[in-house]
Every structure is written in C-alpha cells, then in structure tokens.
Amino acid sequence: MSVTSSLPAALTVAQPAAPVADETAPPPPVYHYAYQPPPKGRFQRLIDRLPAWSGPAGVGALIGGGVAYTLLMNPTRAGATDPPTCIVKLLTGFDCPGCGGTRAAWYMLHGDIPAAAHHHAPLLFAAPFLAYLYVSWTVNKLNLPFKLPVLRISNRALVGFLVAWLAFSVLRNLPWAPFTWFFV
C-alpha cells in the first residue's frame, strides 16, 4: 500500500504536469565561460587605426636614433682615468652583462669585428639574427608581393644563448689570462 493512497484527497501531492511551451516566456539563459576581453579604450582604438607601416617605421626610427647616438658620441674615446658611465661598473668595478655593448656597436658600424668581439661578443653574435628579424617583420608587415620566411628560434636555442651570455658576463670579470681579453 502506498503512502499517497492512504492520505485523504486534500493532502495528496499532485504530480506535476508535462511542461507546456509558453511562447511569452524568455529563453533560458546561456552561460559563456570564455574570457571576454575588456572594451577597447581610446588608446587601443587609436593603435587599431594606425597604418601597417607605422610599427616598422617607429622601430626603425628608434634603431636609427641609437645608431646616430653611437656614431656621434664615439664611446671609444674615453680615457683610462675617466669614470665609467655604467652604474654597475662605477659601484662594483665589475663589467655588467651589457658593459661594452655600445662600444661593440660602434666597432661593428665601422667594420672592426675583432674589436667588437673584444667589447661584447654576445652582441656581435646576436646582431645578424636581430637584423634579419627586423627586416623580415618589416617586409611581411608591408603587404609586399613577396614574403620573407620568419626566423623561428627554439626555446632551447634561446635558453642556450642566455646561458652563454651569463657565462660570458661572469667569465669576463675573472682576472686570469684567457678571460682578461674580454675585460673592458
């Protein structure tokens, strides 16, 4: 005997009827769990309206400014008694990972590759890769009838370069015979 059949008719629980489609009811909510980016601000809308050549032109202007500064300032004419301009070398006496980079760039611009390697060997190694990355990005961004292949540098190669740069930064400060050649 079931529980509902023993109860009086007023106390029985009515079974719900089959749902009836109500055309005036709103549809069930749809939940979107994907990331919704924030609305674009004024600065981002300005960037979106810039022509395609403006990015490579801006980077080219910065590179040109750096080259002009290096050529005009001639960082190689500092004397042995002049105070160093690098804050790390001024305070500690050690060459930092970037010490000699401007002088190496000056020597590269003048075609003196051994002197550039003496001042900053990792920059000399990375310069052709960086130049090709810039040229290929510029050519591919300008919608020219030809495209250059993009240089894909693996994570292993990038980590290897950074480890070699760190080793160069440490070894160049050692006061023994083969390492003193890199001391600037």
N, C-alpha and C positions, 0 to 999 in steps of 0.2 A: 504494500500500500504506500503510495507516495505521500509526501508531506503536503503538497499543494491540494490534493484531493480531499484531505481531511479538514482543511480550513474552510470557513464559511466563504461564500462568494465575494463578499466585500473585502476580505483580507487577501485574496489571491493576487499574485503578482502577474500582471499582464505581460505577455511576451511581446517584444517589440515587433512591429510590422515591418515588412520589407521596405527599405528606403525608397522614397518617391523622389524622382528627379524634380527639383524645384528650379525653374528657369530664372527666377529672380535672385537666387542665392549666388553670392560671389564664388568664384572658383577657389579651390583650396590653395593655400599659399605654397609657393615654390621657393625652396631654400637654396641659395647659392653660397657654397662654402669656398669658392675660389677667391683669390686675392683680388680686391678691387683697388686699382691704383687711385690715389687722391686726384681730385680735379687739377687740371693744369693751371699753374699760376701765370702771372703776367710775364715773368722772365722765361718760362718754358715755352709759352706761345711765341715769344719773340725769337727764340732759338729755332723753333719749328719753321718760321717764315724766312730764315736766312737761306741764301742760295747755297748750292752744294760746294762751290769752290771756296766759301768763306773759311771753313775749317782748315784745309790745307794752306790757304793764304795766311791765316793767323799763325799757324805753327811755323810756316816759312819765314814770316816776319820776326818771330822770336828767335829762330835759328840765325837769321841774318843779323839781328841785333847782337847776339852772342859772338858771332864771327867778327863783326865790326868792333865790338869792345875788345876782343882778344887782340886784333890787329893794331888797334890804336893805342892800347895800354902797354903792349910789349912786356909781358910778365917776366921775361927772361933777363931784364937788365937790373934786377935788384942785386945789391951787393951782399957780401957775406956778413957785413955788420948791420945791415938793415933788419928791423924786426919783422918776423914773419906775419903775413896777413891772415893766416889760418889760426883761428882761436884755439884749436886743439894743440897745434904745434907751439903757439905762443905760451900756453899754460903748462904743457907737459914736456915739450921738446921732442915728442914723437910725431911721426907722419901719420895723419889720419887716412882712412880709406880713400878719400878724394884728393889728398895732397898731391900736387904736381899735375892735376888734370888740365888746368888752364895752360900751363907751360907745354904740356904734351900736345894740346890742341894747337898752340902757336907753332910748334915744330912741325906738326902734321900739315898745317896750312902752308908752311914754307918747304915742305918736301923732305925734311930731315927726319927720316923714320927711326934711325938708331937713337937719336936724342929724344924723340917722342917715347920710345920704348923705355929709355932710361928714366924718364919722369913719371910715366904711368902706363905700364904695359897692358893692363886690362882695358883701358880706354882705347888704346891702339887696336886691340883685338876686336872690340865691340863696334868700332866706328863703321866698318863696311856693312855690318848687319843693320845697324841703326839707319844708315843712309838708304839702304835698299828698302827697309820697312817704310820709311817716309815716302820714297819715290813710288813704290807700288801702291800705297794707300792713296797718294795724290792722283795717280793715273786712274785707278779704279773708281775714285770718287767723282771724277770729272766727266764721266759718261763718254769717254773717247771711243772710237770704233774698235780699239783693241784693249785688251786687259793684260795685266801682268800677274803672274802667279803670286799668291800671298805666301810669305815665308812662315811656315808653321814650325815653331820652336817647341820641342817637347819639354815637359816638366823636368825630366831627368837632365836634359842639356842645360836648362836654366838653373837648376839647383847646382849642377856641376860648375857652371860659370860663377855662381855666387860663392861657392866653397873655394874655388881657385882665387877669387878676388879677396876673400877673407884671409886665405893663406898668404897671398901677396902682401896684404896690409900688415900682417904680423911679421913675416919674414923680412920685409924691407926695413924694419926697425932693429934688426939684430946687428951687432957690431962686428961680425966676423966677415972674412974675406969674400965669399961669393955674394953675400947679401948686401954688402956696403955699396955695391954698384947701383942699387935701387934707392939708396938714401938720398933724398933731395933737400 
